Amino acid sequence: MYHLRAHYGSDNALTSIQVYVNFRTSDWYFFNDAVMKAENVRFIPIDREVVSGGYVHEDFAIEIDFETLKRMPAKDTLIKLKGKRGEYVFSTNKYLSSAFLAELEKRNI
């Protein structure tokens, strides 16, 4: 599961945009990197924990720039997660990206 979030500074200026990921699985991946084709992104680890039933939660953010966000509404965007014990690919929904972009543009005008 993922969601898009924006961070604003004390002056209400946009400081960063993130794809925040709550990854739930029955095994560790130990994610430490993310790749989006032709985009520059930054992986930010947040938390890892084991919950009841042996399920693992890995929370992290993938920081993207505004130009990347502007390209995401054109089509569903694939993001590859890389970890010590494997890789996983998921896609962001173009309609969610479009709505998020519209809200940011409205707020920043």
C-alpha positions as CSV (number, residue, x, y, z in Angstrom):
1,M,0.0,0.0,0.0
2,Y,1.2,3.5,-0.8
3,H,0.1,7.1,-0.7
4,L,1.5,10.4,-1.9
5,R,2.4,13.1,0.5
6,A,3.8,16.6,0.4
7,H,5.8,18.4,3.1
8,Y,5.7,22.1,3.5
9,G,8.1,24.4,5.4
10,S,7.2,27.0,8.0
11,D,6.8,29.5,5.2
12,N,4.2,27.2,3.5
13,A,6.6,26.5,0.6
14,L,6.7,23.0,-0.7
15,T,9.8,21.3,0.6
16,S,9.4,17.7,-0.7
17,I,7.1,15.2,-2.3
18,Q,7.1,11.5,-1.3
19,V,5.6,8.2,-2.3
20,Y,5.1,6.7,1.2
21,V,5.0,2.9,1.2
22,N,3.6,0.6,3.9
23,F,4.9,-2.8,2.6
24,R,3.3,-5.9,4.3
25,T,4.6,-9.4,3.7
26,S,5.4,-12.7,5.3
27,D,9.2,-12.4,4.7
28,W,11.9,-9.7,5.0
29,Y,13.1,-7.9,1.9
30,F,15.3,-5.4,3.8
31,F,14.5,-2.7,1.2
32,N,17.3,-0.1,0.8
33,D,16.7,1.4,-2.7
34,A,14.1,2.4,-5.2
35,V,14.2,2.9,-9.0
36,M,11.9,4.7,-11.3
37,K,12.8,4.5,-15.0
38,A,14.5,7.8,-16.1
39,E,13.8,9.5,-12.8
40,N,16.0,10.5,-9.9
41,V,14.5,9.3,-6.6
42,R,15.8,9.1,-3.0
43,F,15.0,6.1,-0.8
44,I,14.3,7.0,2.9
45,P,14.0,4.1,5.3
46,I,11.4,4.7,8.1
47,D,10.6,1.5,10.1
48,R,10.8,-2.3,10.1
49,E,9.0,-4.6,12.4
50,V,7.6,-8.1,12.8
51,V,3.9,-8.2,13.8
52,S,1.7,-11.1,15.0
53,G,1.5,-14.1,12.8
54,G,5.0,-13.6,11.5
55,Y,4.1,-10.8,9.1
56,V,6.7,-8.1,8.4
57,H,6.0,-4.4,8.0
58,E,8.6,-2.2,6.2
59,D,7.8,1.5,6.0
60,F,9.8,3.9,3.8
61,A,9.4,6.9,1.6
62,I,10.6,7.5,-2.0
63,E,11.3,11.1,-2.5
64,I,10.5,12.5,-5.9
65,D,10.7,16.0,-7.4
66,F,7.9,18.1,-8.7
67,E,8.8,17.4,-12.4
68,T,8.6,13.7,-11.8
69,L,5.1,14.1,-10.2
70,K,4.1,16.1,-13.3
71,R,4.9,13.1,-15.5
72,M,3.1,10.5,-13.4
73,P,-0.5,11.3,-14.4
74,A,0.3,10.3,-18.0
75,K,0.4,6.6,-17.2
76,D,0.6,4.3,-14.2
77,T,4.2,4.5,-13.0
78,L,6.3,1.5,-12.1
79,I,8.6,1.7,-9.1
80,K,11.1,-1.1,-8.4
81,L,12.1,-1.6,-4.8
82,K,15.5,-3.2,-4.2
83,G,16.4,-5.0,-1.0
84,K,19.1,-7.4,0.4
85,R,16.7,-10.3,0.0
86,G,15.0,-9.5,-3.3
87,E,13.1,-7.0,-5.4
88,Y,9.5,-6.0,-5.8
89,V,7.8,-3.9,-8.4
90,F,4.6,-1.9,-7.9
91,S,2.7,0.7,-9.8
92,T,1.3,4.1,-8.8
93,N,-2.2,4.9,-10.2
94,K,-2.2,7.7,-12.8
95,Y,-5.6,9.0,-11.5
96,L,-4.3,9.3,-8.0
97,S,-1.2,11.0,-9.2
98,S,-3.3,13.4,-11.3
99,A,-5.6,14.3,-8.3
100,F,-2.6,14.8,-6.1
101,L,-0.8,17.0,-8.6
102,A,-4.0,19.1,-9.1
103,E,-4.3,19.7,-5.4
104,L,-0.6,20.7,-5.1
105,E,-0.9,23.1,-8.0
106,K,-4.1,24.6,-6.5
107,R,-2.4,25.0,-3.1
108,N,0.7,26.6,-4.5
109,I,-1.0,29.3,-6.6
